[in-house]
């Protein structure tokens, strides 16, 4: 099961750690290898399923990166009080 499948009650809570991001990147690496293997074997259905999981993981990682960039920009322009 993909790391992105977090129960609804736990979503949006806490920070995403580097270890989670690293595990997602490793999972994506494995997914890409599986996709290539299934493409070479002509198994389009399985290939499509793994592509959907990879897409979901990439969107999740992009949202983490976007929220991190937003937090960095917000902190950088926050006036000193």
Order of alpha helices (4+ residues) and beta strands (2+ residues): alpha-alpha
